[in-house]
Amino acid sequence: MPAAAKIRFENVEKRFALRDGEHVALGGISFEVGAGEFFVIVGPSGCGKTTLLRIAAGLDQPTSGRVAIAHGEGERPENAMIFQGESIFPWMTVRENASYGLRMRGATRAHIDEVVGHYLDRTGLRRFADAYPYQLSGGMKQRVSIARAFACDPEVLLMDEPFSALDEQNRTLLQEELLRIWDETKKTVVFITHSVDEAVTLGDRIMIMSADGLPKAYVDVPFPRPRSVLDLRATPEYGRLFHDIWAQLRTEIHEVA
C-alpha cells in the first residue's frame, strides 16, 4: 500500500438477496483515502454510503472486494465510528462515556484523565462531566460521541451523518468544533453526509456517489485551513463550488425520487 494512502477500497461490492431477486447496494468501488485526509462522501438516499462505511468499520462484510487500512506505530484501534443516532451509553456519565474506549484498552488512570479531560475541554463538556445523557441536549450527546472517538486515538475516524438529526444552529456549532479538533489531530476521516453545504465546509475531497452505488465524480475542495464555517460560506467561491456539486448530485436524486 502506498505510504500516502491510509485506506484503500478495492472493488468493494455489496449485494443483498431479496424475495424477487437481488439488490446491488455497491457496484464494485475502488478508491483511496490519504493519510490525514478529510474525505467526504455525498450522495442520494439508498446509494450505499452507509453500507460502505459499515464495511470499512468491520460492521458488515462485502460480497466481494476488501477494505485495507494502513497501520501506524503503537496499538491504536483501527477505527472509531460516530453514528447518525445517539450511541452513548445512557447509564454512564459524560466522563465515563468519553473514557470508555481507553478503559477497555487498559489505559492508566492518569492517561485517561489527561486525554479525556483534554477532549471534554475541546468539546465544551468539562462542566457536564458528571452528567448523564438524559440531562443533555441532542447536540451535547453528539459532542460526547466526538470526544469518545478522538480520545481513543484511532487510526481512522468514520462518521455517518453525525449531525443530521440536529437543528441548523447546533449543526453549525458542531461543524466548527469538529474542524477545530481535526485541525489539531489531522485524523484520517471518512465522513458521510446528504448535505452539500456540510461536504464543502468540512472536506478536503468529496466523492459524489451515483444512485446505482458507484462513484460519479471526485471533487477537490480548494479552500485553505483552518476554516471558519460562517466566513467560508459567505464567499462567492464557496457558492460556486456548492452549485457545481449540487448540479451533479441533483440528477442522481431524481433517479431515486
C-alpha positions, 0 to 999 in steps of 0.5 A, a space after each residue: 500500500 502506498 505510504 500516502 494512502 491510509 485506506 484503500 477500497 478495492 472493488 468493494 461490492 455489496 449485494 443483498 438477496 431479496 424475495 424477487 431477486 437481488 439488490 446491488 447496494 455497491 457496484 464494485 468501488 475502488 478508491 483511496 483515502 490519504 493519510 490525514 485526509 478529510 474525505 467526504 462522501 455525498 450522495 442520494 438516499 439508498 446509494 450505499 454510503 452507509 453500507 460502505 462505511 459499515 464495511 470499512 468499520 468491520 460492521 458488515 462484510 462485502 460480497 466481494 472486494 476488501 477494505 485495507 487500512 494502513 497501520 501506524 506505530 503503537 496499538 491504536 484501534 483501527 477505527 472509531 465510528 460516530 453514528 447518525 443516532 445517539 450511541 452513548 451509553 445512557 447509564 454512564 456519565 459524560 466522563 465515563 462515556 468519553 473514557 470508555 474506549 481507553 478503559 477497555 484498552 487498559 489505559 492508566 488512570 492518569 492517561 485517561 484523565 489527561 486525554 479525556 479531560 483534554 477532549 471534554 475541554 475541546 468539546 465544551 463538556 468539562 462542566 457536564 462531566 458528571 452528567 448523564 445523557 438524559 440531562 443533555 441536549 441532542 447536540 451535547 450527546 453528539 459532542 460526547 460521541 466526538 470526544 469518545 472517538 478522538 480520545 481513543 486515538 484511532 487510526 481512522 475516524 468514520 462518521 455517518 451523518 453525525 449531525 443530521 438529526 440536529 437543528 441548523 444552529 447546533 449543526 453549525 456549532 458542531 461543524 466548527 468544533 469538529 474542524 477545530 479538533 481535526 485541525 489539531 489531530 489531522 485524523 484520517 476521516 471518512 465522513 458521510 453526509 446528504 448535505 452539500 453545504 456540510 461536504 464543502 465546509 468540512 472536506 478536503 475531497 468529496 466523492 459524489 456517489 451515483 444512485 446505482 452505488 458507484 462513484 460519479 465524480 471526485 471533487 477537490 475542495 480548494 479552500 485553505 485551513 483552518 476554516 471558519 464555517 460562517 466566513 467560508 460560506 459567505 464567499 462567492 467561491 464557496 457558492 460556486 463550488 456548492 452549485 457545481 456539486 449540487 448540479 451533479 448530485 441533483 440528477 442522481 436524486 431524481 433517479 431515486 425520487 
